[in-house]
Amino acid sequence: MSQSKNFYYRAFGLHWQSNLALDQFAPDPAGCVNPDIEVFSALGAAPCRQEVSRWNNSRIYADGFRFQADGAAIFDYVAPNRLDLFQGEAGHAAIWPYFYGTVTAAIAAYHGGLPFHGTAMESDGAAVLLCGSGGAGKSSTAAALVARGFRLISDDLCVFRLNSCGLPVVSAGRTDIRLVPAAAKLLQDALTLSP
């Protein structure tokens, strides 16, 4: 992939510009002159930064954070809008669960959102949030509800903000539902049998 190509997205209430395809975000065909977040594939080693605090695989800095994923991939966020991705030894596919989960949640929180590990859907103007541990069936339940007429807002990560009236509003996020093959088969069989 050419490093000079830019892709534009809108997810979790933010405009994203990236030189990497972020296929789980909705494309923003209009692009954005001043994106909220710019994502870059970086080469070499991550630069030295003055650490303020640390927690598990995360380092907190006065101007952002750094998250080191398994396989030595490093996500280096420099506020207010730059995320450098150092892939290290990690395979390209191995880094994306970290990006779409932990890293995106931290960026959304930095930009005033309240992230939840859950799946959100909408029906008749009301949002429904499914929360639970990993593997509990949030995405499978969401897929079944979407098949019954609900609209998916975001799978696996949801970000809430307060609107101008002070009411919580969930922002659209990941546009696909991730199902393990066995759950997809059970859902398909159930929908085939139902009236």
Secondary structure as UniProt FT lines:
FT   TURN            3..4
FT   STRAND          7..11
FT   TURN            12..13
FT   STRAND          14..18
FT   TURN            23..24
FT   STRAND          26..27
FT   TURN            29..30
FT   STRAND          37..42
FT   STRAND          51..55
FT   TURN            56..57
FT   STRAND          58..61
FT   TURN            62..63
FT   STRAND          64..68
FT   HELIX           70..72
FT   STRAND          74..78
FT   TURN            79..81
FT   STRAND          82..86
FT   TURN            88..89
FT   HELIX           92..98
FT   HELIX           99..103
FT   HELIX           104..110
FT   TURN            111..112
FT   STRAND          114..123
FT   TURN            124..125
FT   STRAND          126..131
FT   TURN            134..135
FT   HELIX           138..147
FT   TURN            148..149
FT   STRAND          151..154
FT   STRAND          157..162
FT   TURN            164..165
FT   STRAND          168..171
FT   HELIX           181..193
//
